[in-house]
Amino acid sequence: MRSRSGFALLEAIIALAILGTAGLSLVALIRSGLEGERRTRGEEKLMASASRVLTAMALLTREDLDRRLGTHAVGEFSVEVQRPEQALYRLAIAAADRSSTELLVTVVYRP
């Protein structure tokens, strides 16, 4: 009878170890999911701000775009205005801290 109760205790300890490991894994998974969601929210806010800047730039007249040719800072963004053709303007928005990665790009026609 004594050896039987020892096995029951061993089984209970093993079961608790398995549950503890599974619980820790679940907590780590939830933590990483919440971190990803927080990071995604930040990126979404950045893209919404970039979209507002791009919309404002796309509404400019031909004369205004000609004055803004090149790269310049607009708030937290770096805006690049190019004129590949006589009536076409390429507008590119990048975050100022990572100006090598363009967030949004469009081409507008101004006759």
N, CA, C and O atoms as CSV, one atom per row, in Angstrom:
chain,resi,resn,atom,element,x,y,z
A,1,MET,N,N,0.809,-1.183,0.000
A,1,MET,CA,C,0.000,0.000,0.000
A,1,MET,C,C,0.858,1.255,0.000
A,1,MET,O,O,0.471,2.279,-0.563
A,2,ARG,N,N,1.998,1.177,0.618
A,2,ARG,CA,C,2.875,2.317,0.714
A,2,ARG,C,C,3.436,2.715,-0.653
A,2,ARG,O,O,3.496,3.906,-0.961
A,3,SER,N,N,3.840,1.769,-1.461
A,3,SER,CA,C,4.379,2.090,-2.778
A,3,SER,C,C,3.298,2.653,-3.691
A,3,SER,O,O,3.601,3.446,-4.582
A,4,ARG,N,N,2.083,2.271,-3.492
A,4,ARG,CA,C,0.966,2.774,-4.297
A,4,ARG,C,C,0.740,4.260,-4.034
A,4,ARG,O,O,0.503,5.022,-4.972
A,5,SER,N,N,0.807,4.676,-2.787
A,5,SER,CA,C,0.605,6.093,-2.472
A,5,SER,C,C,1.787,6.924,-2.986
A,5,SER,O,O,1.593,8.096,-3.311
A,6,GLY,N,N,2.959,6.388,-3.070
A,6,GLY,CA,C,4.115,7.090,-3.630
A,6,GLY,C,C,3.925,7.370,-5.106
A,6,GLY,O,O,4.295,8.438,-5.595
A,7,PHE,N,N,3.342,6.401,-5.824
A,7,PHE,CA,C,3.077,6.618,-7.247
A,7,PHE,C,C,2.024,7.696,-7.464
A,7,PHE,O,O,2.130,8.485,-8.403
A,8,ALA,N,N,1.022,7.739,-6.617
A,8,ALA,CA,C,-0.029,8.763,-6.743
A,8,ALA,C,C,0.578,10.151,-6.539
A,8,ALA,O,O,0.243,11.090,-7.261
A,9,LEU,N,N,1.476,10.280,-5.549
A,9,LEU,CA,C,2.123,11.562,-5.311
A,9,LEU,C,C,3.008,11.951,-6.488
A,9,LEU,O,O,3.026,13.116,-6.886
A,10,LEU,N,N,3.743,10.993,-7.051
A,10,LEU,CA,C,4.593,11.244,-8.209
A,10,LEU,C,C,3.756,11.675,-9.417
A,10,LEU,O,O,4.137,12.591,-10.146
A,11,GLU,N,N,2.627,11.017,-9.621
A,11,GLU,CA,C,1.739,11.385,-10.723
A,11,GLU,C,C,1.196,12.804,-10.542
A,11,GLU,O,O,1.084,13.559,-11.508
A,12,ALA,N,N,0.863,13.159,-9.312
A,12,ALA,CA,C,0.343,14.503,-9.034
A,12,ALA,C,C,1.424,15.556,-9.291
A,12,ALA,O,O,1.132,16.616,-9.846
A,13,ILE,N,N,2.664,15.275,-8.896
A,13,ILE,CA,C,3.757,16.219,-9.122
A,13,ILE,C,C,4.020,16.383,-10.616
A,13,ILE,O,O,4.228,17.501,-11.087
A,14,ILE,N,N,4.014,15.295,-11.356
A,14,ILE,CA,C,4.223,15.362,-12.813
A,14,ILE,C,C,3.095,16.139,-13.482
A,14,ILE,O,O,3.341,16.941,-14.383
A,15,ALA,N,N,1.863,15.905,-13.048
A,15,ALA,CA,C,0.717,16.625,-13.612
A,15,ALA,C,C,0.838,18.121,-13.341
A,15,ALA,O,O,0.550,18.928,-14.224
A,16,LEU,N,N,1.257,18.505,-12.137
A,16,LEU,CA,C,1.440,19.924,-11.813
A,16,LEU,C,C,2.562,20.544,-12.642
A,16,LEU,O,O,2.453,21.696,-13.063
A,17,ALA,N,N,3.628,19.802,-12.878
A,17,ALA,CA,C,4.725,20.305,-13.702
A,17,ALA,C,C,4.262,20.531,-15.134
A,17,ALA,O,O,4.611,21.537,-15.753
A,18,ILE,N,N,3.480,19.599,-15.659
A,18,ILE,CA,C,2.960,19.753,-17.025
A,18,ILE,C,C,2.022,20.960,-17.105
A,18,ILE,O,O,2.108,21.744,-18.050
A,19,LEU,N,N,1.134,21.116,-16.131
A,19,LEU,CA,C,0.211,22.254,-16.120
A,19,LEU,C,C,0.970,23.575,-15.962
A,19,LEU,O,O,0.616,24.573,-16.590
A,20,GLY,N,N,2.002,23.581,-15.134
A,20,GLY,CA,C,2.799,24.795,-14.956
A,20,GLY,C,C,3.509,25.197,-16.237
A,20,GLY,O,O,3.544,26.377,-16.586
A,21,THR,N,N,4.072,24.227,-16.936
A,21,THR,CA,C,4.758,24.501,-18.199
A,21,THR,C,C,3.774,25.020,-19.251
A,21,THR,O,O,4.065,25.970,-19.978
A,22,ALA,N,N,2.620,24.385,-19.313
A,22,ALA,CA,C,1.602,24.835,-20.270
A,22,ALA,C,C,1.123,26.240,-19.924
A,22,ALA,O,O,0.909,27.061,-20.816
A,23,GLY,N,N,0.954,26.519,-18.636
A,23,GLY,CA,C,0.515,27.850,-18.208
A,23,GLY,C,C,1.544,28.922,-18.566
A,23,GLY,O,O,1.183,29.994,-19.051
A,24,LEU,N,N,2.822,28.635,-18.328
A,24,LEU,CA,C,3.873,29.597,-18.674
A,24,LEU,C,C,3.931,29.834,-20.175
A,24,LEU,O,O,4.141,30.962,-20.620
A,25,SER,N,N,3.749,28.787,-20.946
A,25,SER,CA,C,3.743,28.931,-22.408
A,25,SER,C,C,2.575,29.796,-22.855
A,25,SER,O,O,2.724,30.629,-23.749
A,26,LEU,N,N,1.415,29.604,-22.240
A,26,LEU,CA,C,0.239,30.391,-22.583
A,26,LEU,C,C,0.446,31.864,-22.227
A,26,LEU,O,O,0.070,32.745,-23.000
A,27,VAL,N,N,1.034,32.134,-21.075
A,27,VAL,CA,C,1.297,33.514,-20.673
A,27,VAL,C,C,2.277,34.172,-21.649
A,27,VAL,O,O,2.080,35.324,-22.034
A,28,ALA,N,N,3.323,33.457,-22.049
A,28,ALA,CA,C,4.284,34.011,-23.012
A,28,ALA,C,C,3.621,34.283,-24.353
A,28,ALA,O,O,3.914,35.290,-24.997
A,29,LEU,N,N,2.741,33.404,-24.776
A,29,LEU,CA,C,2.025,33.592,-26.043
A,29,LEU,C,C,1.117,34.816,-25.982
A,29,LEU,O,O,1.073,35.603,-26.928
A,30,ILE,N,N,0.405,34.979,-24.895
A,30,ILE,CA,C,-0.483,36.137,-24.738
A,30,ILE,C,C,0.329,37.427,-24.695
A,30,ILE,O,O,-0.065,38.427,-25.295
A,31,ARG,N,N,1.460,37.413,-23.990
A,31,ARG,CA,C,2.308,38.593,-23.900
A,31,ARG,C,C,2.814,38.994,-25.285
A,31,ARG,O,O,2.807,40.175,-25.630
A,32,SER,N,N,3.249,38.023,-26.071
A,32,SER,CA,C,3.754,38.351,-27.405
A,32,SER,C,C,2.629,38.848,-28.315
A,32,SER,O,O,2.857,39.717,-29.157
A,33,GLY,N,N,1.432,38.315,-28.157
A,33,GLY,CA,C,0.290,38.798,-28.936
A,33,GLY,C,C,-0.071,40.228,-28.595
A,33,GLY,O,O,-0.368,41.026,-29.484
A,34,LEU,N,N,-0.049,40.559,-27.313
A,34,LEU,CA,C,-0.355,41.928,-26.891
A,34,LEU,C,C,0.725,42.906,-27.357
A,34,LEU,O,O,0.414,44.034,-27.739
A,35,GLU,N,N,1.972,42.489,-27.330
A,35,GLU,CA,C,3.063,43.329,-27.822
A,35,GLU,C,C,2.905,43.581,-29.330
A,35,GLU,O,O,3.113,44.700,-29.799
A,36,GLY,N,N,2.543,42.555,-30.071
A,36,GLY,CA,C,2.301,42.712,-31.506
A,36,GLY,C,C,1.140,43.653,-31.787
A,36,GLY,O,O,1.195,44.449,-32.725
A,37,GLU,N,N,0.097,43.565,-30.983
A,37,GLU,CA,C,-1.048,44.453,-31.156
A,37,GLU,C,C,-0.657,45.908,-30.870
A,37,GLU,O,O,-1.078,46.814,-31.589
A,38,ARG,N,N,0.139,46.132,-29.833
A,38,ARG,CA,C,0.589,47.482,-29.496
A,38,ARG,C,C,1.442,48.064,-30.620
A,38,ARG,O,O,1.289,49.227,-30.993
A,39,ARG,N,N,2.337,47.244,-31.149
A,39,ARG,CA,C,3.195,47.686,-32.245
A,39,ARG,C,C,2.362,48.000,-33.488
A,39,ARG,O,O,2.623,48.979,-34.188
A,40,THR,N,N,1.362,47.167,-33.755
A,40,THR,CA,C,0.494,47.373,-34.916
A,40,THR,C,C,-0.316,48.655,-34.778
A,40,THR,O,O,-0.507,49.377,-35.757
A,41,ARG,N,N,-0.793,48.942,-33.571
A,41,ARG,CA,C,-1.529,50.194,-33.359
A,41,ARG,C,C,-0.648,51.400,-33.658
A,41,ARG,O,O,-1.101,52.362,-34.279
A,42,GLY,N,N,0.599,51.354,-33.222
A,42,GLY,CA,C,1.527,52.449,-33.507
A,42,GLY,C,C,1.752,52.628,-34.994
A,42,GLY,O,O,1.763,53.754,-35.492
A,43,GLU,N,N,1.933,51.522,-35.709
A,43,GLU,CA,C,2.120,51.583,-37.164
A,43,GLU,C,C,0.865,52.106,-37.854
A,43,GLU,O,O,0.952,52.850,-38.830
A,44,GLU,N,N,-0.300,51.717,-37.343
A,44,GLU,CA,C,-1.548,52.180,-37.939
A,44,GLU,C,C,-1.713,53.692,-37.768
A,44,GLU,O,O,-2.155,54.379,-38.689
A,45,LYS,N,N,-1.358,54.204,-36.594
A,45,LYS,CA,C,-1.417,55.652,-36.377
A,45,LYS,C,C,-0.439,56.378,-37.286
A,45,LYS,O,O,-0.755,57.438,-37.826
A,46,LEU,N,N,0.745,55.809,-37.453
A,46,LEU,CA,C,1.748,56.406,-38.343
A,46,LEU,C,C,1.233,56.454,-39.779
A,46,LEU,O,O,1.391,57.467,-40.459
A,47,MET,N,N,0.620,55.369,-40.245
A,47,MET,CA,C,0.098,55.328,-41.613
A,47,MET,C,C,-1.073,56.301,-41.795
A,47,MET,O,O,-1.212,56.908,-42.856
A,48,ALA,N,N,-1.905,56.450,-40.775
A,48,ALA,CA,C,-3.020,57.398,-40.873
A,48,ALA,C,C,-2.488,58.830,-40.980
A,48,ALA,O,O,-3.002,59.627,-41.765
A,49,SER,N,N,-1.471,59.152,-40.200
A,49,SER,CA,C,-0.862,60.490,-40.288
A,49,SER,C,C,-0.209,60.700,-41.646
A,49,SER,O,O,-0.341,61.769,-42.244
A,50,ALA,N,N,0.497,59.679,-42.137
A,50,ALA,CA,C,1.133,59.771,-43.457
A,50,ALA,C,C,0.082,59.950,-44.546
A,50,ALA,O,O,0.306,60.678,-45.513
A,51,SER,N,N,-1.044,59.301,-44.398
A,51,SER,CA,C,-2.123,59.433,-45.379
A,51,SER,C,C,-2.667,60.854,-45.409
A,51,SER,O,O,-2.970,61.384,-46.478
A,52,ARG,N,N,-2.792,61.475,-44.232
A,52,ARG,CA,C,-3.264,62.860,-44.194
A,52,ARG,C,C,-2.270,63.801,-44.878
A,52,ARG,O,O,-2.670,64.713,-45.602
A,53,VAL,N,N,-0.981,63.579,-44.648
A,53,VAL,CA,C,0.036,64.424,-45.292
A,53,VAL,C,C,0.010,64.217,-46.802
A,53,VAL,O,O,0.089,65.181,-47.563
A,54,LEU,N,N,-0.101,62.962,-47.240
A,54,LEU,CA,C,-0.134,62.679,-48.677
A,54,LEU,C,C,-1.371,63.293,-49.323
A,54,LEU,O,O,-1.287,63.812,-50.436
A,55,THR,N,N,-2.505,63.244,-48.652
A,55,THR,CA,C,-3.726,63.848,-49.188
A,55,THR,C,C,-3.550,65.354,-49.339
A,55,THR,O,O,-3.941,65.936,-50.352
A,56,ALA,N,N,-2.965,65.974,-48.335
A,56,ALA,CA,C,-2.736,67.426,-48.416
A,56,ALA,C,C,-1.776,67.766,-49.552
A,56,ALA,O,O,-1.981,68.750,-50.262
A,57,MET,N,N,-0.738,66.966,-49.726
A,57,MET,CA,C,0.221,67.214,-50.808
A,57,MET,C,C,-0.424,66.993,-52.176
A,57,MET,O,O,-0.134,67.723,-53.124
A,58,ALA,N,N,-1.288,66.003,-52.280
A,58,ALA,CA,C,-1.928,65.696,-53.561
A,58,ALA,C,C,-2.910,66.781,-53.983
A,58,ALA,O,O,-3.256,66.872,-55.161
A,59,LEU,N,N,-3.359,67.595,-53.053
A,59,LEU,CA,C,-4.304,68.670,-53.375
A,59,LEU,C,C,-3.610,69.963,-53.796
A,59,LEU,O,O,-4.280,70.926,-54.168
A,60,LEU,N,N,-2.284,69.999,-53.743
A,60,LEU,CA,C,-1.560,71.213,-54.113
A,60,LEU,C,C,-1.632,71.460,-55.619
A,60,LEU,O,O,-1.803,70.536,-56.415
A,61,THR,N,N,-1.499,72.715,-55.978
A,61,THR,CA,C,-1.510,73.086,-57.401
A,61,THR,C,C,-0.145,72.802,-58.016
A,61,THR,O,O,0.818,72.480,-57.320
A,62,ARG,N,N,-0.089,72.929,-59.313
A,62,ARG,CA,C,1.168,72.703,-60.046
A,62,ARG,C,C,2.271,73.649,-59.557
A,62,ARG,O,O,3.414,73.232,-59.372
A,63,GLU,N,N,1.924,74.915,-59.350
A,63,GLU,CA,C,2.911,75.893,-58.892
A,63,GLU,C,C,3.432,75.530,-57.499
A,63,GLU,O,O,4.629,75.632,-57.229
A,64,ASP,N,N,2.529,75.111,-56.628
A,64,ASP,CA,C,2.941,74.709,-55.279
A,64,ASP,C,C,3.849,73.483,-55.315
A,64,ASP,O,O,4.836,73.416,-54.583
A,65,LEU,N,N,3.517,72.518,-56.162
A,65,LEU,CA,C,4.354,71.322,-56.278
A,65,LEU,C,C,5.727,71.665,-56.846
A,65,LEU,O,O,6.737,71.106,-56.418
A,66,ASP,N,N,5.764,72.603,-57.826
A,66,ASP,CA,C,7.058,73.017,-58.388
A,66,ASP,C,C,7.944,73.644,-57.310
A,66,ASP,O,O,9.157,73.435,-57.297
A,67,ARG,N,N,7.332,74.412,-56.409
A,67,ARG,CA,C,8.104,75.020,-55.321
A,67,ARG,C,C,8.611,73.976,-54.318
A,67,ARG,O,O,9.588,74.216,-53.609
A,68,ARG,N,N,7.954,72.838,-54.264
A,68,ARG,CA,C,8.316,71.818,-53.282
A,68,ARG,C,C,9.116,70.654,-53.875
A,68,ARG,O,O,9.263,69.623,-53.218
A,69,LEU,N,N,9.628,70.791,-55.076
A,69,LEU,CA,C,10.435,69.727,-55.672
A,69,LEU,C,C,11.625,69.412,-54.769
A,69,LEU,O,O,12.255,70.311,-54.212
A,70,GLY,N,N,11.919,68.120,-54.637
A,70,GLY,CA,C,13.014,67.688,-53.770
A,70,GLY,C,C,12.478,67.045,-52.504
A,70,GLY,O,O,11.303,66.685,-52.432
A,71,THR,N,N,13.336,66.900,-51.512
A,71,THR,CA,C,12.961,66.264,-50.251
A,71,THR,C,C,12.973,67.309,-49.142
A,71,THR,O,O,13.914,68.091,-49.009
A,72,HIS,N,N,11.904,67.301,-48.352
A,72,HIS,CA,C,11.836,68.222,-47.221
A,72,HIS,C,C,11.005,67.598,-46.100
A,72,HIS,O,O,10.262,66.642,-46.322
A,73,ALA,N,N,11.138,68.145,-44.910
A,73,ALA,CA,C,10.440,67.618,-43.733
A,73,ALA,C,C,9.071,68.273,-43.605
A,73,ALA,O,O,8.917,69.482,-43.777
A,74,VAL,N,N,8.089,67.444,-43.298
A,74,VAL,CA,C,6.738,67.907,-42.986
A,74,VAL,C,C,6.336,67.188,-41.705
A,74,VAL,O,O,5.943,66.022,-41.740
A,75,GLY,N,N,6.433,67.869,-40.594
A,75,GLY,CA,C,6.121,67.245,-39.313
A,75,GLY,C,C,7.068,66.093,-39.027
A,75,GLY,O,O,8.288,66.256,-39.044
A,76,GLU,N,N,6.498,64.939,-38.768
A,76,GLU,CA,C,7.304,63.753,-38.457
A,76,GLU,C,C,7.689,62.956,-39.699
A,76,GLU,O,O,8.213,61.847,-39.591
A,77,PHE,N,N,7.430,63.520,-40.880
A,77,PHE,CA,C,7.668,62.800,-42.124
A,77,PHE,C,C,8.671,63.514,-43.020
A,77,PHE,O,O,8.926,64.710,-42.882
A,78,SER,N,N,9.222,62.747,-43.927
A,78,SER,CA,C,10.077,63.273,-44.979
A,78,SER,C,C,9.295,63.119,-46.280
A,78,SER,O,O,8.904,62.012,-46.648
A,79,VAL,N,N,9.071,64.233,-46.972
A,79,VAL,CA,C,8.264,64.228,-48.196
A,79,VAL,C,C,9.183,64.483,-49.379
A,79,VAL,O,O,9.969,65.430,-49.387
A,80,GLU,N,N,9.067,63.618,-50.376
A,80,GLU,CA,C,9.860,63.778,-51.594
A,80,GLU,C,C,8.914,64.045,-52.757
A,80,GLU,O,O,7.988,63.276,-53.013
A,81,VAL,N,N,9.165,65.149,-53.454
A,81,VAL,CA,C,8.361,65.515,-54.625
A,81,VAL,C,C,9.288,65.465,-55.833
A,81,VAL,O,O,10.315,66.144,-55.871
A,82,GLN,N,N,8.914,64.655,-56.817
A,82,GLN,CA,C,9.679,64.534,-58.060
A,82,GLN,C,C,8.759,64.841,-59.226
A,82,GLN,O,O,7.538,64.725,-59.122
A,83,ARG,N,N,9.361,65.234,-60.335
A,83,ARG,CA,C,8.584,65.448,-61.558
A,83,ARG,C,C,9.208,64.610,-62.663
A,83,ARG,O,O,10.081,65.096,-63.382
A,84,PRO,N,N,8.773,63.341,-62.817
A,84,PRO,CA,C,9.353,62.473,-63.841
A,84,PRO,C,C,8.961,62.878,-65.261
A,84,PRO,O,O,9.718,62.644,-66.203
A,85,GLU,N,N,7.796,63.476,-65.419
A,85,GLU,CA,C,7.308,63.967,-66.710
A,85,GLU,C,C,6.829,65.399,-66.520
A,85,GLU,O,O,6.679,65.862,-65.389
A,86,GLN,N,N,6.591,66.089,-67.606
A,86,GLN,CA,C,6.209,67.502,-67.531
A,86,GLN,C,C,4.945,67.728,-66.690
A,86,GLN,O,O,4.876,68.703,-65.941
A,87,ALA,N,N,3.963,66.857,-66.801
A,87,ALA,CA,C,2.689,67.069,-66.103
A,87,ALA,C,C,2.468,66.074,-64.962
A,87,ALA,O,O,1.396,66.064,-64.358
A,88,LEU,N,N,3.450,65.248,-64.661
A,88,LEU,CA,C,3.305,64.257,-63.591
A,88,LEU,C,C,4.216,64.582,-62.414
A,88,LEU,O,O,5.367,64.983,-62.587
A,89,TYR,N,N,3.678,64.402,-61.227
A,89,TYR,CA,C,4.456,64.604,-60.004
A,89,TYR,C,C,4.359,63.335,-59.165
A,89,TYR,O,O,3.271,62.802,-58.946
A,90,ARG,N,N,5.501,62.864,-58.704
A,90,ARG,CA,C,5.541,61.689,-57.826
A,90,ARG,C,C,5.733,62.190,-56.403
A,90,ARG,O,O,6.693,62.901,-56.107
A,91,LEU,N,N,4.801,61.807,-55.517
A,91,LEU,CA,C,4.852,62.208,-54.113
A,91,LEU,C,C,5.124,60.976,-53.272
A,91,LEU,O,O,4.408,59.981,-53.383
A,92,ALA,N,N,6.147,61.028,-52.433
A,92,ALA,CA,C,6.504,59.899,-51.573
A,92,ALA,C,C,6.628,60.393,-50.139
A,92,ALA,O,O,7.269,61.411,-49.874
A,93,ILE,N,N,6.008,59.661,-49.217
A,93,ILE,CA,C,6.040,59.997,-47.796
A,93,ILE,C,C,6.822,58.909,-47.075
A,93,ILE,O,O,6.567,57.720,-47.267
A,94,ALA,N,N,7.775,59.321,-46.244
A,94,ALA,CA,C,8.553,58.383,-45.430
A,94,ALA,C,C,8.627,58.933,-44.013
A,94,ALA,O,O,8.566,60.145,-43.806
A,95,ALA,N,N,8.760,58.041,-43.039
A,95,ALA,CA,C,8.955,58.492,-41.662
A,95,ALA,C,C,10.325,59.145,-41.568
A,95,ALA,O,O,11.284,58.645,-42.157
A,96,ALA,N,N,10.438,60.240,-40.848
A,96,ALA,CA,C,11.697,60.980,-40.779
A,96,ALA,C,C,12.816,60.141,-40.188
A,96,ALA,O,O,13.973,60.291,-40.584
A,97,ASP,N,N,12.492,59.254,-39.241
A,97,ASP,CA,C,13.532,58.446,-38.609
A,97,ASP,C,C,13.961,57.266,-39.461
A,97,ASP,O,O,15.025,56.696,-39.218
A,98,ARG,N,N,13.172,56.884,-40.444
A,98,ARG,CA,C,13.561,55.807,-41.364
A,98,ARG,C,C,13.226,56.234,-42.790
A,98,ARG,O,O,12.363,55.654,-43.449
A,99,SER,N,N,13.923,57.246,-43.236
A,99,SER,CA,C,13.608,57.878,-44.514
A,99,SER,C,C,13.895,56.981,-45.719
A,99,SER,O,O,13.464,57.294,-46.829
A,100,SER,N,N,14.607,55.885,-45.525
A,100,SER,CA,C,14.884,55.009,-46.662
A,100,SER,C,C,13.672,54.153,-47.037
A,100,SER,O,O,13.615,53.612,-48.141
A,101,THR,N,N,12.709,54.028,-46.131
A,101,THR,CA,C,11.521,53.216,-46.385
A,101,THR,C,C,10.331,54.128,-46.642
A,101,THR,O,O,9.890,54.847,-45.745
A,102,GLU,N,N,9.816,54.101,-47.850
A,102,GLU,CA,C,8.658,54.928,-48.188
A,102,GLU,C,C,7.397,54.279,-47.640
A,102,GLU,O,O,7.175,53.083,-47.829
A,103,LEU,N,N,6.580,55.059,-46.970
A,103,LEU,CA,C,5.326,54.554,-46.428
A,103,LEU,C,C,4.215,54.604,-47.478
A,103,LEU,O,O,3.487,53.629,-47.664
A,104,LEU,N,N,4.091,55.728,-48.153
A,104,LEU,CA,C,3.044,55.921,-49.166
A,104,LEU,C,C,3.629,56.657,-50.367
A,104,LEU,O,O,4.490,57.525,-50.226
A,105,VAL,N,N,3.145,56.294,-51.536
A,105,VAL,CA,C,3.597,56.931,-52.777
A,105,VAL,C,C,2.383,57.088,-53.681
A,105,VAL,O,O,1.521,56.212,-53.739
A,106,THR,N,N,2.326,58.214,-54.383
A,106,THR,CA,C,1.292,58.399,-55.396
A,106,THR,C,C,1.861,59.280,-56.501
A,106,THR,O,O,2.897,59.926,-56.344
A,107,VAL,N,N,1.149,59.282,-57.620
A,107,VAL,CA,C,1.512,60.135,-58.754
A,107,VAL,C,C,0.290,60.982,-59.065
A,107,VAL,O,O,-0.822,60.467,-59.179
A,108,VAL,N,N,0.506,62.295,-59.202
A,108,VAL,CA,C,-0.611,63.190,-59.521
A,108,VAL,C,C,-0.331,63.859,-60.869
A,108,VAL,O,O,0.820,64.067,-61.251
A,109,TYR,N,N,-1.389,64.181,-61.563
A,109,TYR,CA,C,-1.306,64.816,-62.877
A,109,TYR,C,C,-1.732,66.267,-62.731
A,109,TYR,O,O,-2.816,66.557,-62.224
A,110,ARG,N,N,-0.885,67.163,-63.172
A,110,ARG,CA,C,-1.216,68.594,-63.164
A,110,ARG,C,C,-0.877,69.147,-64.546
A,110,ARG,O,O,0.298,69.340,-64.862
A,111,PRO,N,N,-1.906,69.409,-65.386
A,111,PRO,CA,C,-1.649,69.911,-66.754
A,111,PRO,C,C,-1.135,71.345,-66.733
A,111,PRO,O,O,-0.869,71.921,-67.788
